[in-house]
Amino acid sequence: MGTRDVAVFVGSLRRDSFNRKMATVLAGLAPDELRLGIVEIGQLPLYNQDDDVAGKVPPAWQALRDRVKAADAVLFVTPEYNRSVPGVLKNAIDVASRPYGQSAFDGKPGAVISVSPGAIGGFGANHHLRQMMVFLNVPMLQQPEAYVGGAASLFDDKGNLTNPATREFLGKFMQAFAAWIERNGKT
Ligand SMILES: Cc1cc2nc3c(=O)[nH]c(=O)nc-3n(C[C@H](O)[C@H](O)[C@H](O)COP(=O)(O)O)c2cc1C
């Protein structure tokens, strides 16, 4: 089994984001064959179809498309905003999915972890994200599901995730994702 490059989308730009902390923790818990790299999405211009023509495409859009096309898989680590996906993440997905017929996501295996200080663990964002990925032909890991609630008490002041049961669960999640990538990814 070779190394698999996983493009990680974090749905929050907040400096002390729980989701960004989670993405960093996941990189440490993942099996050795997965190489996780966060894709920066905060600098992307808002998607405007008028600019999606030869000679006008913003360099940041092209860089994102190239990054996702080069990846073996995609992982979304996202908060829930108003029971859905934050706009910053929706914008990045829209950018990488276009031009029509040239989606960078096509056929890449994916997974989602939603993280919230609330009790429902970002269920709404998690499933709205899944809905988009059905359309974009991204086979999404179904089990285990990962709705992580109570995020405000998960991390110590260095960003370590200290709860052993949660660490064990997330380690199993990443193992399942690695197996999912082998089964559904391009060889
Ligand atoms: C515009 C907005 C809408 C939000 N809506 C929800 C929500 O629907 N469900 C939820 O669990 N938390 C909601 N929150 C709270 C976020 O879960 C919280 O700010 C969290 O820390 C964001 O993730 P982060 O720590 O990675 O930035 C919302 C926050 C903002 C700013």
The ligand as a Gaussian input file, in Angstrom:
#p B3LYP/6-31G(d) Opt

LIG

0 1
 C      -22.544000      32.278000      11.997000
 C      -22.455000      31.178000      13.016000
 C      -23.426000      30.205000      13.055000
 C      -23.336000      29.139000      13.950000
 N      -24.286000      28.157000      13.920000
 C      -24.084000      27.024000      14.638000
 C      -24.916000      25.884000      14.450000
 O      -25.837000      25.878000      13.652000
 N      -24.654000      24.777000      15.174000
 C      -23.599000      24.708000      16.055000
 O      -23.390000      23.660000      16.649000
 N      -22.806000      25.770000      16.265000
 C      -23.005000      26.926000      15.571000
 N      -22.159000      28.007000      15.731000
 C      -21.110000      27.943000      16.769000
 C      -19.863000      27.225000      16.245000
 O      -20.032000      25.845000      16.385000
 C      -18.649000      27.690000      17.057000
 O      -18.407000      29.071000      16.820000
 C      -17.416000      26.860000      16.746000
 O      -16.392000      27.194000      17.638000
 C      -16.965000      27.055000      15.302000
 O      -15.935000      26.161000      14.982000
 P      -14.389000      26.554000      15.120000
 O      -14.051000      26.480000      16.567000
 O      -13.666000      25.521000      14.334000
 O      -14.213000      27.948000      14.572000
 C      -22.248000      29.084000      14.852000
 C      -21.264000      30.082000      14.814000
 C      -21.349000      31.103000      13.903000
 C      -20.263000      32.141000      13.851000

